[in-house]
Amino acid sequence: MHIPPWLSETLISFGILAVSWVAARITLFILTHWAPRLTSFTESDLDDRLIEAVKKPVYFIIILIGLYISIARLPLEPKVKAIADGIVFVLGVGIAISIALRVVDVLIEWYATEIAVKTQSTVDDQLIPLVEKVANIFILVMGLITVLKHFGYDVLSLLTALGVGSLAIGLAAKETLTNMISGFTIMVDRPFGIGDRIELTGGQVGDVLDIGLRSTKIMTPEQNTLVVPNAELVNTKVVNLSFPSPKIKNKITVGVSYGSDVEKAKRIMKECALSVPSVVKEPVPDVFLTKLGDFSLELLMVYTTEKFGDKVPSQDAIHMLVLKRFREEGIEIPYPTRVVYTK
C-alpha cells in the first residue's frame, strides 16, 4: 500500500512530538526522583533549589523542541508554517527566560540566606536587590533581542537608537544619575550604615533609616524624616556619631562661689554622674576648673554615655542630682553679681 508523502510526514511529525513528550516525562521523573538522591550527598542545598526551580520549565522546553521539529516537517503552507514556527519560537524564548529568571532568583536567595546573613557587613544587604533587578532586566532585554532578531528586525539599529535615547535621558536626568552613583559609592565605602547616628554639616543630627539609590533617609530627634540626596552626602563632611563606638562624650558646666571647697564640689559632681545608669563607669568622669569668672568658679565635667540618645536625659538627671547635693553640702551656686562704687 502506497502512503502519500503528506501523510507520511504528518505521521513522522506526530511521532517526533510523541517522542519529545516521552523524553520530557522521563526528564521530569529523573529530576523529581533521582536527582534529589544525588544532591543529598552535597553539603549545600543550592543544587536542590536549582533542580526544583527548573524542572517544570525544562519539561515544557523539551516538548516545545519536539513541536518545533514537527512543525518544520509538516506539509503546511509557507505562511502558516512561518506563523506556527514564530509562535513556538516565542514560547521557547519565554520558557528560556523563565528558566534564567528562576536560576537568578534561586542564586540570589541562596546567597542572601546562606552567605549574607553570616557577614558583619551590610553592603551585600543593600546590593542584593540592585543586582537582582539589573540581572532580571538584562535577561528580559536579551530575550527581546533574540525574538526580534528571529523575526528579521535590525537589532543593531535598534541598539543604536536605544543608545542615543539613553544618552539623551542621561543628560536630562544628570542629577538623578549622580545621586544613583553616589548611592552606590555610599553602599561600597560605608561611611555610615543603617541605624547609625550622623551629623551633617548643616548641624542636622539623626539616625539613618534607609540608604537608597537616589537619597538617604534620616530620622531626626523630632521624629521627622530628613531626605538627603546621596550626592550631597558624598561631597560634604558627615560625622558618624556611632563609629567606632556609639558611646558619646558629654559636657556639663557648673559655677560655684569663690568660697566653696572646689575639690569637694568636683567629687560630688563625679558621684552624681556615676549614679546615673546611662553614664558609663569607664572612662571615669573628669571634672576640671576651667575658668575664674567674675562671680563664680566654672567647673567643667566630661562624662560618657552609652549612646547619643542618652545625652539630654543624662544631663537632666545629673543637673538635678548636683543641685540637690550642693544644697545639702552647703556649696553655693552664685547668681551674677556686680559691685558698683559710687563717688
Rosetta silent file (secondary structure, phi, psi, omega in degrees, C-alpha in Angstrom):
SEQUENCE: MHIPPWLSETLISFGILAVSWVAARITLFILTHWAPRLTSFTESDLDDRLIEAVKKPVYFIIILIGLYISIARLPLEPKVKAIADGIVFVLGVGIAISIALRVVDVLIEWYATEIAVKTQSTVDDQLIPLVEKVANIFILVMGLITVLKHFGYDVLSLLTALGVGSLAIGLAAKETLTNMISGFTIMVDRPFGIGDRIELTGGQVGDVLDIGLRSTKIMTPEQNTLVVPNAELVNTKVVNLSFPSPKIKNKITVGVSYGSDVEKAKRIMKECALSVPSVVKEPVPDVFLTKLGDFSLELLMVYTTEKFGDKVPSQDAIHMLVLKRFREEGIEIPYPTRVVYTK
SCORE:     score description
SCORE:     0.000 S_00000001
   1 L     0.000  128.287 -178.769    0.000    0.000    0.000 S_00000001
   2 L   -86.930  125.473  179.437    1.396    3.325   -1.056 S_00000001
   3 L   -96.212  126.955  179.070    1.287    6.057    1.692 S_00000001
   4 L   -58.464  146.999 -178.908    1.001    9.632    0.414 S_00000001
   5 H   -58.726  -39.211 -177.703    4.038   11.816    1.244 S_00000001
   6 H   -65.825  -35.855  178.368    1.980   14.337    3.199 S_00000001
   7 H   -70.561  -37.946  178.529    0.548   11.564    5.392 S_00000001
   8 H   -61.848  -46.154  179.975    3.990   10.074    5.900 S_00000001
   9 H   -65.474  -35.976  179.238    5.440   13.434    7.001 S_00000001
  10 H   -66.021  -43.973  179.051    2.433   14.023    9.246 S_00000001
  11 H   -63.770  -40.024  178.048    2.849   10.649   10.955 S_00000001
  12 H   -63.400  -40.913 -179.900    6.565   11.265   11.400 S_00000001
  13 H   -62.316  -44.921  177.900    5.819   14.700   12.897 S_00000001
  14 H   -65.801  -33.669  176.509    3.363   13.218   15.373 S_00000001
  15 H   -64.439  -43.371  177.780    5.911   10.515   16.177 S_00000001
  16 H   -61.586  -43.069  179.574    8.548   13.151   16.909 S_00000001
  17 H   -62.361  -40.222  178.803    6.079   15.031   19.110 S_00000001
  18 H   -66.092  -41.182  178.189    5.245   11.808   20.982 S_00000001
  19 H   -62.523  -41.295 -179.951    8.937   11.028   21.469 S_00000001
  20 H   -65.437  -37.013  177.628    9.560   14.534   22.806 S_00000001
  21 H   -64.443  -43.510  178.112    6.649   14.142   25.235 S_00000001
  22 H   -62.827  -42.562  178.972    8.048   10.818   26.471 S_00000001
  23 H   -63.041  -38.122  178.824   11.534   12.372   26.772 S_00000001
  24 H   -65.943  -41.119  178.840   10.050   15.274   28.740 S_00000001
  25 H   -65.277  -40.640  178.954    8.241   12.892   31.118 S_00000001
  26 H   -64.845  -43.469  179.379   11.405   10.846   31.640 S_00000001
  27 H   -62.040  -42.629  178.714   13.437   14.002   32.287 S_00000001
  28 H   -63.302  -40.512  178.875   10.842   15.251   34.779 S_00000001
  29 H   -62.634  -42.793 -179.712   10.849   11.877   36.542 S_00000001
  30 H   -64.220  -46.090 -178.392   14.646   11.920   36.780 S_00000001
  31 H   -67.676  -27.609 -177.426   14.733   15.490   38.119 S_00000001
  32 H   -85.286  -38.850 -171.413   11.949   14.742   40.612 S_00000001
  33 H  -110.931  -38.408 -174.946   13.022   11.348   41.986 S_00000001
  34 H   -92.042  -40.990 -177.522   16.636   10.551   41.100 S_00000001
  35 H   -59.251  -42.729  178.481   18.361   13.921   41.100 S_00000001
  36 H   -59.175  -30.418  178.720   17.493   14.676   44.781 S_00000001
  37 H   -66.995  -37.481  178.809   19.179   11.399   45.779 S_00000001
  38 H   -71.968  -41.012 -178.130   22.404   12.524   44.113 S_00000001
  39 H   -73.405  -15.101  178.903   22.251   16.064   45.524 S_00000001
  40 L   -66.449  -17.732  179.674   21.650   14.699   49.031 S_00000001
  41 L   -82.106  -11.227  179.314   25.357   13.878   49.192 S_00000001
  42 L   -89.673  152.055 -179.301   26.321   17.553   48.875 S_00000001
  43 L   -74.336  -36.674 -177.962   26.551   19.869   51.880 S_00000001
  44 L   -86.197  150.456  176.245   24.789   22.787   50.206 S_00000001
  45 L   -98.292   12.638 -179.973   21.114   22.788   49.241 S_00000001
  46 H   -61.616  -43.485 -179.804   21.762   25.094   46.292 S_00000001
  47 H   -63.605  -36.247  177.442   21.573   22.209   43.794 S_00000001
  48 H   -64.099  -42.017  179.817   18.250   21.083   45.285 S_00000001
  49 H   -64.908  -41.546 -179.298   16.828   24.582   44.914 S_00000001
  50 H   -63.889  -43.910  179.606   18.030   24.852   41.305 S_00000001
  51 H   -62.940  -43.238 -179.681   16.505   21.496   40.325 S_00000001
  52 H   -63.390  -33.704 -176.964   13.197   22.374   41.955 S_00000001
  53 H   -76.443  -32.392 -170.094   13.129   25.723   40.138 S_00000001
  54 H  -106.563   -7.435 -172.374   13.914   24.478   36.608 S_00000001
  55 H   -65.065  -41.004  179.025   12.350   21.020   36.377 S_00000001
  56 H   -68.594  -47.825  176.731    8.923   22.213   35.160 S_00000001
  57 H   -60.428  -36.153  177.617   10.289   24.698   32.573 S_00000001
  58 H   -63.673  -37.845  177.645   12.722   22.024   31.308 S_00000001
  59 H   -58.221  -47.260 -178.024    9.757   19.669   30.848 S_00000001
  60 H   -72.782  -32.667 -178.502    7.969   22.204   28.649 S_00000001
  61 H   -68.235  -34.333  177.253   11.075   23.222   26.726 S_00000001
  62 H   -66.324  -41.548  177.489   11.667   19.593   25.628 S_00000001
  63 H   -63.999  -39.779  179.970    8.088   19.348   24.372 S_00000001
  64 H   -65.808  -35.687  177.200    8.488   22.650   22.521 S_00000001
  65 H   -62.825  -43.926  176.990   11.656   21.397   20.825 S_00000001
  66 H   -63.541  -39.427  178.718    9.735   18.357   19.579 S_00000001
  67 H   -65.562  -39.500  179.921    6.869   20.590   18.456 S_00000001
  68 H   -62.836  -44.000  178.955    9.289   22.904   16.614 S_00000001
  69 H   -67.559  -37.828 -179.490   10.837   19.971   14.719 S_00000001
  70 H   -64.714  -44.026 -179.759    7.403   18.513   13.996 S_00000001
  71 H   -63.228  -36.322  179.923    6.074   21.740   12.502 S_00000001
  72 H   -63.536  -26.662 -178.209    9.157   22.004   10.290 S_00000001
  73 H   -93.001  -15.867 -177.450    8.280   18.568    8.727 S_00000001
  74 L   -69.609  141.715  178.174    4.553   19.148    8.292 S_00000001
  75 L   -79.816   71.916 -178.868    3.387   19.857    4.723 S_00000001
  76 L  -106.474  164.378  174.112    1.908   23.258    5.531 S_00000001
  77 L   -63.764  142.832 -178.349    1.647   26.465    3.576 S_00000001
  78 H   -52.802  -40.464 -178.730    4.809   28.567    3.996 S_00000001
  79 H   -66.527  -44.195  179.052    2.866   31.418    5.612 S_00000001
  80 H   -64.162  -42.104  179.619    1.089   29.083    8.049 S_00000001
  81 H   -63.462  -38.918 -179.925    4.342   27.308    8.833 S_00000001
  82 H   -65.412  -40.242  179.093    6.083   30.650    9.454 S_00000001
  83 H   -65.100  -46.582  179.472    3.330   31.741   11.855 S_00000001
  84 H   -62.496  -42.267  178.571    3.403   28.427   13.733 S_00000001
  85 H   -60.938  -42.378  179.680    7.189   28.491   13.806 S_00000001
  86 H   -64.595  -41.490  179.560    7.171   32.021   15.201 S_00000001
  87 H   -62.347  -46.625 -179.370    4.660   31.157   17.923 S_00000001
  88 H   -63.728  -40.198 -179.422    6.667   28.130   19.045 S_00000001
  89 H   -63.830  -43.818  178.822    9.900   30.124   18.973 S_00000001
  90 H   -62.525  -42.441  177.178    8.432   32.913   21.110 S_00000001
  91 H   -61.509  -41.235  178.850    7.092   30.356   23.596 S_00000001
  92 H   -62.886  -43.174  177.808   10.521   28.704   23.710 S_00000001
  93 H   -64.022  -39.517  178.131   12.256   32.021   24.370 S_00000001
  94 H   -60.947  -41.697  178.335    9.674   32.798   27.050 S_00000001
  95 H   -68.382  -39.059  177.847   10.389   29.493   28.793 S_00000001
  96 H   -62.576  -40.196  176.704   14.150   30.054   28.480 S_00000001
  97 H   -63.372  -41.299  178.857   13.709   33.491   30.067 S_00000001
  98 H   -60.806  -41.326  178.055   11.650   31.892   32.830 S_00000001
  99 H   -62.569  -45.806 -178.823   14.455   29.382   33.498 S_00000001
 100 H   -63.316  -42.908  179.357   17.073   32.148   33.610 S_00000001
 101 H   -64.147  -40.120  178.952   14.969   34.317   35.949 S_00000001
 102 H   -66.028  -40.177  179.185   14.330   31.370   38.260 S_00000001
 103 H   -63.541  -45.555  178.553   18.027   30.481   38.376 S_00000001
 104 H   -60.806  -43.816 -179.520   18.971   34.085   39.208 S_00000001
 105 H   -62.311  -42.697  179.535   16.269   34.238   41.881 S_00000001
 106 H   -65.569  -44.190 -179.554   17.439   30.979   43.466 S_00000001
 107 H   -62.036  -44.439 -178.900   21.098   32.041   43.411 S_00000001
 108 H   -68.767  -41.774  178.433   20.374   35.426   44.992 S_00000001
 109 H   -64.090  -40.568  178.098   18.013   33.939   47.593 S_00000001
 110 H   -63.772  -42.545  179.057   20.582   31.275   48.468 S_00000001
 111 H   -63.920  -40.845 -178.083   23.319   33.892   48.823 S_00000001
 112 H   -66.755  -37.715 -175.825   21.089   36.091   50.996 S_00000001
 113 H   -89.060  -23.555 -175.638   20.066   33.262   53.342 S_00000001
 114 H  -107.783  -31.431 -174.468   23.326   31.318   53.470 S_00000001
 115 L  -109.519  -52.214 -173.229   26.154   33.814   52.933 S_00000001
 116 H   -62.169  -35.736 -177.903   24.962   37.388   53.520 S_00000001
 117 H   -68.966  -18.047 -178.368   23.471   36.650   56.960 S_00000001
 118 H   -91.908   -8.829 -179.590   26.864   35.397   58.158 S_00000001
 119 L   -92.876  148.100  178.391   28.766   38.548   57.214 S_00000001
 120 L   -79.334  -25.379 -179.485   29.054   41.528   59.535 S_00000001
 121 L   -75.161  146.021  177.053   28.935   43.984   56.646 S_00000001
 122 L  -101.489   10.192 -179.504   25.580   45.267   55.420 S_00000001
 123 H   -61.842  -46.322 -177.774   26.893   46.068   51.936 S_00000001
 124 H   -64.019  -31.871  177.876   25.505   42.872   50.464 S_00000001
 125 H   -63.114  -32.562  179.397   22.102   43.585   52.022 S_00000001
 126 H   -82.563  -33.195 -174.136   21.986   46.829   50.055 S_00000001
 127 H   -85.229  -25.770 -176.507   23.441   45.465   46.812 S_00000001
 128 H   -57.572  -48.903  178.010   21.438   42.227   46.534 S_00000001
 129 H   -60.903  -37.819  179.414   18.161   43.928   45.448 S_00000001
 130 H   -65.294  -44.835  179.498   20.090   46.083   42.957 S_00000001
 131 H   -62.865  -40.141 -179.937   21.932   43.088   41.470 S_00000001
 132 H   -63.132  -43.559 -179.549   18.660   41.150   41.190 S_00000001
 133 H   -65.464  -43.872 -179.440   16.933   43.995   39.331 S_00000001
 134 H   -63.629  -42.993  179.896   19.847   44.520   36.943 S_00000001
 135 H   -63.965  -41.832  179.500   20.099   40.774   36.206 S_00000001
 136 H   -64.786  -42.820  178.730   16.349   40.483   35.549 S_00000001
 137 H   -63.453  -41.903  179.789   16.364   43.493   33.217 S_00000001
 138 H   -61.414  -43.926 -179.895   19.387   42.101   31.345 S_00000001
 139 H   -63.597  -43.843 -179.724   17.699   38.702   30.858 S_00000001
 140 H   -65.122  -40.366  179.351   14.465   40.288   29.612 S_00000001
 141 H   -65.425  -42.681  178.877   16.324   42.579   27.200 S_00000001
 142 H   -63.837  -38.663  176.423   18.370   39.670   25.799 S_00000001
 143 H   -63.543  -41.836  178.314   15.175   37.659   25.312 S_00000001
 144 H   -63.734  -43.087  178.776   13.540   40.566   23.478 S_00000001
 145 H   -62.858  -39.610  178.957   16.579   41.000   21.211 S_00000001
 146 H   -62.273  -43.452  179.321   16.562   37.260   20.416 S_00000001
 147 H   -65.091  -45.061 -179.478   12.892   37.358   19.407 S_00000001
 148 H   -63.092  -39.906  179.389   13.346   40.482   17.283 S_00000001
 149 H   -66.061  -36.097  179.119   16.376   39.012   15.553 S_00000001
 150 H   -63.215  -35.556 -178.410   14.460   35.819   14.770 S_00000001
 151 L   -89.731    9.774  171.825   11.736   37.819   13.003 S_00000001
 152 L    86.809   13.105  178.176   14.276   39.702   10.918 S_00000001
 153 L   -78.224  148.952 -179.675   14.344   43.048   12.686 S_00000001
 154 L   -78.867   96.031 -176.948   17.558   45.074   12.544 S_00000001
 155 H   -67.871  -35.154 -178.155   18.732   44.698   16.123 S_00000001
 156 H   -61.498  -44.612  178.819   21.865   46.786   15.549 S_00000001
 157 H   -66.492  -35.119  177.547   19.883   49.852   14.528 S_00000001
 158 H   -64.109  -43.664  178.595   17.563   49.277   17.486 S_00000001
 159 H   -64.155  -37.976  178.047   20.514   49.147   19.868 S_00000001
 160 H   -63.369  -43.311  178.677   21.925   52.305   18.299 S_00000001
 161 H   -63.788  -40.846  177.774   18.607   54.072   18.781 S_00000001
 162 H   -64.179  -37.195  178.669   18.459   52.860   22.358 S_00000001
 163 H   -64.694  -43.772  177.762   21.996   54.121   22.912 S_00000001
 164 H   -64.753  -42.348  178.261   21.147   57.582   21.578 S_00000001
 165 H   -63.183  -40.344  178.565   17.964   57.611   23.621 S_00000001
 166 H   -62.991  -38.747  178.323   19.870   56.526   26.723 S_00000001
 167 H   -63.474  -43.625  178.902   22.354   59.358   26.191 S_00000001
 168 H   -63.761  -43.377  178.347   19.548   61.890   25.916 S_00000001
 169 H   -64.317  -38.832  179.425   17.860   60.509   29.009 S_00000001
 170 H   -62.171  -41.309  178.421   21.201   60.522   30.829 S_00000001
 171 H   -67.557  -37.566 -179.460   21.749   64.208   30.055 S_00000001
 172 H   -72.736  -31.400 -177.777   18.217   65.066   31.111 S_00000001
 173 L  -109.084   41.167 -176.864   18.479   63.026   34.314 S_00000001
 174 H   -59.362  -45.642 -178.167   22.018   64.066   35.218 S_00000001
 175 H   -63.796  -41.455 -179.822   21.174   64.841   38.840 S_00000001
 176 H   -64.455  -43.595  178.696   19.338   61.558   39.308 S_00000001
 177 H   -64.233  -38.904  177.551   22.212   59.560   37.825 S_00000001
 178 H   -60.929  -43.016  178.709   24.690   61.455   40.009 S_00000001
 179 H   -66.432  -36.078  178.805   22.658   60.560   43.091 S_00000001
 180 H   -66.260  -43.861  178.228   22.449   56.911   41.990 S_00000001
 181 H   -64.729  -39.791  178.002   26.226   56.685   41.517 S_00000001
 182 H   -64.741  -37.539  176.918   26.709   58.411   44.873 S_00000001
 183 H   -63.042  -41.401  176.492   24.323   55.915   46.482 S_00000001
 184 H   -63.342  -39.019  178.101   26.374   53.052   45.089 S_00000001
 185 H   -62.373  -42.437  179.255   29.526   54.757   46.449 S_00000001
 186 H   -63.514  -40.560 -179.863   27.975   55.034   49.916 S_00000001
 187 H   -64.001  -35.799 -177.729   26.996   51.349   49.844 S_00000001
 188 H   -82.609  -45.217 -175.465   30.547   50.302   48.932 S_00000001
 189 H   -76.166  -30.329  177.401   32.543   52.799   51.019 S_00000001
 190 L    55.443   55.494  173.094   30.229   52.517   54.064 S_00000001
 191 L   -67.113  -22.496  174.939   30.925   55.859   55.801 S_00000001
 192 L  -156.839  162.735 -178.960   27.793   55.055   57.786 S_00000001
 193 L  -128.754  173.748  178.343   25.208   52.307   57.946 S_00000001
 194 L   -64.034  130.612 -177.868   21.537   51.900   58.688 S_00000001
 195 L    98.442  -15.941  178.816   20.921   52.650   62.355 S_00000001
 196 L   -73.858  147.531  174.022   23.992   54.899   62.742 S_00000001
 197 E   -97.134  126.063 -176.797   23.531   58.397   64.124 S_00000001
 198 E  -124.925  159.291  176.498   25.168   61.006   61.909 S_00000001
 199 E  -125.393  126.673 -178.496   25.615   64.771   61.972 S_00000001
 200 L   -88.645  167.468 -178.932   25.550   66.799   58.755 S_00000001
 201 L   -64.000  -25.357  178.168   27.488   69.975   58.010 S_00000001
 202 L   -79.429   -0.613  179.188   24.269   71.958   58.447 S_00000001
 203 L    94.964   -5.729  179.347   24.018   70.773   62.048 S_00000001
 204 L   -70.916  136.782  179.869   21.198   68.260   61.470 S_00000001
 205 E  -124.768  139.275  177.800   21.502   65.126   63.586 S_00000001
 206 E  -175.184  173.429  179.476   19.572   61.899   63.139 S_00000001
 207 E   -96.728  135.869 -178.822   19.542   58.129   62.744 S_00000001
 208 E   -71.923  120.601  179.087   19.953   56.617   59.271 S_00000001
 209 E   -91.916  -42.257 -175.002   16.730   54.844   58.289 S_00000001
 210 E  -157.437  142.103  175.460   17.489   53.811   54.724 S_00000001
 211 E  -113.871  101.882 -178.368   20.214   54.203   52.099 S_00000001
 212 L   -96.136 -177.922  179.039   18.540   54.231   48.706 S_00000001
 213 L   -72.937  -32.071 -177.034   19.862   54.668   45.201 S_00000001
 214 L  -101.817  -36.295 -175.018   18.773   58.299   44.982 S_00000001
 215 E  -147.118  167.288  176.794   18.625   59.532   48.565 S_00000001
 216 E  -117.845  132.655 -178.116   19.275   58.654   52.194 S_00000001
 217 E  -100.954  132.235 -176.018   16.503   58.925   54.787 S_00000001
 218 E  -126.309  130.934  176.823   17.389   60.158   58.285 S_00000001
 219 E   -91.145  117.498 -178.119   15.150   60.169   61.352 S_00000001
 220 L   -81.376  164.561  177.253   15.680   63.388   63.330 S_00000001
 221 L   -59.412  -23.055  177.714   15.288   63.649   67.142 S_00000001
 222 L   -81.836    7.061 -179.904   11.957   65.382   66.468 S_00000001
 223 L    64.670   33.832  172.473   10.785   62.111   64.800 S_00000001
 224 L  -108.878  153.138 -179.805   10.713   63.707   61.349 S_00000001
 225 E   -96.504  120.454  177.288   12.224   62.116   58.241 S_00000001
 226 E  -100.097  119.862 -179.537   15.024   64.098   56.611 S_00000001
 227 E  -102.305  117.633 -176.449   15.631   63.091   52.965 S_00000001
 228 E  -117.479  126.240  175.403   19.129   63.977   51.752 S_00000001
 229 E   -58.252  139.993 -176.902   20.321   63.432   48.147 S_00000001
 230 H   -61.960  -34.785  179.820   23.217   60.977   48.060 S_00000001
 231 H   -60.768  -35.780  179.101   25.383   63.342   46.009 S_00000001
 232 H   -68.015  -38.298  179.913   25.200   65.867   48.835 S_00000001
 233 H   -69.426  -35.445 -178.939   26.294   63.278   51.410 S_00000001
 234 H   -70.720  -33.336 -172.689   29.215   62.136   49.250 S_00000001
 235 L   -97.966    5.538  178.717   30.518   65.664   48.625 S_00000001
 236 L  -127.871  169.595  178.756   30.217   67.044   52.178 S_00000001
 237 L   -81.397  132.782  178.371   31.604   66.212   55.609 S_00000001
 238 L  -127.531  127.075  178.309   29.499   63.795   57.662 S_00000001
 239 E   -95.127  119.328  177.631   30.220   62.988   61.301 S_00000001
 240 E   -90.775  103.830 -177.118   29.343   59.399   62.217 S_00000001
 241 L   -77.125   -7.061 -179.813   28.436   59.578   65.901 S_00000001
 242 L  -103.612    0.767 -177.699   28.072   55.786   66.094 S_00000001
 243 L  -127.445  137.897    2.121   31.558   54.897   64.813 S_00000001
 244 L   -78.897   -6.711  179.680   33.860   53.468   66.029 S_00000001
 245 L  -141.326  144.636  177.797   31.612   53.281   69.104 S_00000001
 246 L   -72.168   -9.593  177.831   28.067   54.502   69.795 S_00000001
 247 L   -65.625  146.973 -176.554   29.319   55.918   73.106 S_00000001
 248 E  -138.260  140.397  177.716   29.479   59.710   73.199 S_00000001
 249 E   -85.189  139.245  179.823   31.224   62.219   75.427 S_00000001
 250 E  -126.904  161.017 -178.178   29.093   64.932   77.024 S_00000001
 251 E  -130.201  144.086  174.948   29.898   68.101   78.954 S_00000001
 252 E  -135.190  131.994  178.474   28.280   69.867   81.892 S_00000001
 253 E  -114.282  128.952  179.413   29.383   73.254   83.256 S_00000001
 254 E  -130.791  135.329  176.763   28.530   74.317   86.823 S_00000001
 255 E  -102.037  135.302  176.808   29.583   77.504   88.574 S_00000001
 256 E  -122.528  157.882 -177.197   30.362   77.612   92.323 S_00000001
 257 L   -71.267  161.028 -177.008   31.118   80.585   94.542 S_00000001
 258 L   -64.882  -23.078 -179.538   34.699   81.615   95.317 S_00000001
 259 L   -88.011    3.411 -175.550   34.362   80.493   98.916 S_00000001
 260 L   -80.664  156.361  173.578   33.406   76.914   98.018 S_00000001
 261 L   -80.231  102.642 -173.696   35.570   73.801   98.518 S_00000001
 262 H   -63.604  -43.361 -179.332   36.465   73.114   94.880 S_00000001
 263 H   -62.087  -39.508  178.277   37.807   69.590   95.481 S_00000001
 264 H   -65.904  -40.508  178.728   34.631   68.654   97.322 S_00000001
 265 H   -63.684  -39.581  177.459   32.493   70.079   94.514 S_00000001
 266 H   -62.132  -45.334 -177.959   34.445   68.024   91.963 S_00000001
 267 H   -63.214  -41.563 -179.708   33.954   64.849   93.965 S_00000001
 268 H   -63.483  -41.695 -179.498   30.203   65.455   94.330 S_00000001
 269 H   -64.042  -39.215  177.496   29.826   66.066   90.589 S_00000001
 270 H   -64.159  -44.235 -179.332   31.628   62.779   89.805 S_00000001
 271 H   -62.635  -40.136  179.321   29.461   60.870   92.270 S_00000001
 272 H   -64.367  -41.772 -179.766   26.305   62.340   90.781 S_00000001
 273 H   -65.286  -44.067 -177.571   27.382   61.377   87.246 S_00000001
 274 H   -68.446  -19.758  179.546   28.302   57.807   88.204 S_00000001
 275 L   -82.175   -8.498  178.009   24.915   57.309   89.892 S_00000001
 276 L   -86.344  125.559 -174.243   23.112   57.846   86.581 S_00000001
 277 L   -59.102  -35.162 -175.941   22.586   54.435   84.830 S_00000001
 278 L   -76.682  -10.236  178.884   23.280   55.698   81.297 S_00000001
 279 E   -86.263  127.034 -178.661   26.721   57.057   82.268 S_00000001
 280 L   -75.979  152.012 -178.538   29.493   54.516   81.690 S_00000001
 281 L   -83.976  -23.682  176.510   31.935   53.761   84.504 S_00000001
 282 L  -129.614  122.788    1.083   34.937   53.588   82.168 S_00000001
 283 L   -72.918  151.985 -178.942   36.284   56.083   81.357 S_00000001
 284 L   -70.064  139.972  176.743   35.591   57.714   84.714 S_00000001
 285 L   -56.929  141.825  178.796   34.012   61.201   84.530 S_00000001
 286 E  -117.099  142.330  178.356   36.551   64.037   84.869 S_00000001
 287 E  -122.538  132.430 -176.858   35.951   67.484   86.387 S_00000001
 288 E  -127.837  143.187  171.313   38.155   70.468   85.558 S_00000001
 289 E   -84.942  106.804 -170.478   38.356   74.029   86.861 S_00000001
 290 E  -103.133  -16.982 -175.387   38.208   75.851   83.539 S_00000001
 291 E  -157.374  137.709  170.920   37.585   79.494   84.382 S_00000001
 292 E   -98.202   92.631 -172.550   37.936   82.030   87.164 S_00000001
 293 L   -80.878 -177.592 -179.602   34.862   84.063   86.331 S_00000001
 294 L   -65.204  -36.564 -175.346   33.604   87.433   87.544 S_00000001
 295 L  -132.626   -0.546 -177.496   31.393   85.922   90.207 S_00000001
 296 L  -152.438  162.427  171.979   31.997   82.141   90.086 S_00000001
 297 E   -99.314  120.778 -175.726   34.474   79.318   89.561 S_00000001
 298 E   -90.128  122.638  178.290   33.417   77.334   86.496 S_00000001
 299 E  -107.262  124.347  179.138   33.727   73.528   86.780 S_00000001
 300 E  -105.990  122.571  176.770   33.539   71.509   83.560 S_00000001
 301 E  -108.775  130.306  176.761   32.639   67.808   83.844 S_00000001
 302 E  -112.099  124.684 -179.531   33.262   65.455   80.911 S_00000001
 303 E  -139.983  168.163 -175.480   31.486   62.089   81.031 S_00000001
 304 E  -121.546  136.333  175.411   30.493   59.332   78.598 S_00000001
 305 E  -112.213  163.163 -176.445   27.064   57.853   77.883 S_00000001
 306 L   -64.207  -36.732 -179.090   26.185   54.579   76.156 S_00000001
 307 L  -151.680  168.236 -174.753   24.572   56.267   73.143 S_00000001
 308 H   -62.645  -35.240 -178.114   23.734   59.650   71.713 S_00000001
 309 H   -64.780  -14.301  179.268   20.110   59.423   72.762 S_00000001
 310 H   -86.241   -2.854 -173.002   21.189   59.415   76.436 S_00000001
 311 H   -59.768  -60.613 -176.034   22.750   62.883   76.176 S_00000001
 312 H   -66.727  -46.071  177.407   19.815   65.094   77.228 S_00000001
 313 H   -59.111  -37.503 -179.861   18.275   62.662   79.785 S_00000001
 314 H   -69.468  -38.379  177.549   21.677   62.209   81.447 S_00000001
 315 H   -62.315  -41.908  178.569   22.247   65.973   81.592 S_00000001
 316 H   -63.192  -46.664 -178.206   18.859   66.430   83.246 S_00000001
 317 H   -64.089  -42.998 -178.728   19.483   63.673   85.797 S_00000001
 318 H   -67.043  -42.094  179.317   22.999   64.921   86.660 S_00000001
 319 H   -60.487  -42.901  179.740   21.875   68.554   86.993 S_00000001
 320 H   -63.749  -42.443  179.889   19.078   67.541   89.357 S_00000001
 321 H   -68.255  -41.677  179.573   21.429   65.436   91.500 S_00000001
 322 H   -63.266  -43.034  179.305   24.168   68.118   91.578 S_00000001
 323 H   -60.411  -42.890 -179.657   21.649   70.785   92.586 S_00000001
 324 H   -67.463  -45.900 -178.498   20.354   68.581   95.419 S_00000001
 325 H   -66.863  -39.726  179.281   23.798   67.554   96.685 S_00000001
 326 H   -62.483  -38.420  177.164   25.206   71.099   96.560 S_00000001
 327 H   -64.976  -42.238 -179.628   22.305   72.322   98.699 S_00000001
 328 H   -67.231  -35.248 -176.267   22.868   69.512  101.195 S_00000001
 329 H   -91.703   -0.823  177.492   26.630   70.112  101.325 S_00000001
 330 L    74.958   24.950  177.368   26.363   73.893  101.533 S_00000001
 331 L   -93.919  122.688 -173.693   28.074   74.570   98.210 S_00000001
 332 L   -88.498  134.504  169.657   26.708   77.775   96.711 S_00000001
 333 L  -102.065  102.032 -168.060   25.855   78.224   93.049 S_00000001
 334 L   -75.554  154.653  169.995   26.081   82.050   92.881 S_00000001
 335 L   -83.949  158.656  173.916   23.951   84.479   90.947 S_00000001
 336 L   -62.406  127.800 -179.169   25.654   87.007   88.693 S_00000001
 337 L  -126.187  155.061  177.607   26.709   89.935   90.911 S_00000001
 338 L  -141.667  130.303  178.265   28.208   93.327   90.255 S_00000001
 339 L   -95.565  123.808 -179.587   29.826   95.720   92.728 S_00000001
 340 L  -114.101  121.754  176.625   29.119   99.397   91.999 S_00000001
 341 L   -96.433  125.491 -179.383   31.229  102.066   93.680 S_00000001
 342 L  -105.203  124.300 -179.619   29.587  105.492   93.931 S_00000001
 343 L   -86.812    0.000    0.000   31.823  108.526   94.172 S_00000001
